[in-house]
Amino acid sequence: MILVAMAILLGNSLFGQANAIDKYFKQYLGDDRFSVVYISGRMFRLFDKLDIDEMDMDDDEAQAMLNIAKDLDGLRILTTDQNVQAFYEEAKSKINTSEYEILMTIRSKGDSNVDFLIKEEGNIISELLMLVGGDDDFALLSFVGRIDLDKVSKLANEMEKE
């Protein structure tokens, strides 16, 4: 019985953050003030079926990009240009950013804020989260899946060759 209770508590703590982000997105799905984009993992896996020869990239670069995309489980984007600072503060309070590692933060004049955060295990990023709040726009982007840093590095190297 104790093991079952511990498993339930551990499961809730592991999935609580994903649920907080899901709830935040779902809260505004039908709100006309927001633009919403969702790309499923299935769509990313369809990229694997693309004919590289028909793309406007060299084969190695295209293959490196497809290797990253096929491991993604989804992309969610939520944006608005209304009540920007309020939505930014609300997102910061609802999303437990302490569960993420800060990858990069950009602050500029006029209260513009951009935070790039990652959730990582070993050399695999399970989520890349971007939170933007400024004078003009609020945006929340969430890439979920297996983002392998070795594959990202290979893509960067291929792009540098051009």
FITOR-96398 format. One record per residue (C-alpha): z, x, y. Coordinates in steps of 0.05 Angstrom, whole numbers, plus 5000, padded with zeros to 4 digits. Layout:
REM residues N
ZXY ...
REM end
This chain:
REM residues 162
500050005000 501750565048 495050905033 491250265048 494950185115 493450915133 486150825115 485650205159 489050565218 484651185210 478350755205 480250375268 481351025306 474751315283 470650695301 474650465361 470650875411 463950645384 466549935390 468750045462 461750295481 458549725441 462949215476 461249505544 453749455530 454448755500 458548525559 452548615605 446548475559 445247785589 447247975660 441247945708 444148495751 442748995694 436649295662 437749415588 433849855539 435349915465 431250335417 433250285344 433650835293 427850515257 423450615319 425351355321 423751425246 416751135260 415451755302 415452135236 409151765217 405351975281 399252415274 401053055310 393753245319 392752635364 398652805409 397853215472 402353775447 401654365401 403554255328 409954655329 412754325391 410953625366 414053765298 420454025330 420953395373 419652935313 424953305273 430053115325 427752395335 427752205262 435252335257 437051885316 440351215300 439150915368 438750975443 442050485491 440950485566 444450035616 442750085690 444049715755 443449835830 448949335848 456349465854 454850175830 461650495842 465449905812 461249935748 462050685744 469650635750 469850065700 465850465649 470251075659 476450645646 473750275585 470450865550 475551365525 472051985550 477552425522 474252335453 468252715480 467053425502 464353505572 457653835567 455953825641 458553485704 454653415769 457953195834 454053165899 454852915969 455352165977 459752045916 454252175865 457152305796 453552495731 457352645667 454152895603 458952835544 458052975470 461752785407 460853375359 462653575289 460754285272 453654415294 451853665294 452553215354 453852495334 453152215404 450552435471 453252005528 450852035600 454651655653 451751625724 454951315785 452351445855 450551115920 444450765891 444850715815 449550635757 447050835688 450050905619 445851235565 448151325494 444151715441 447251615373 445351965309 445052665281 443053125338 442653815305 443554375356 439154835315 433454335319 434554245394 434355005402 427955045362 424754515407 426954895469 423955535441 417355185425 416954895495 418255575527 412155865490 407355465534 
REM end
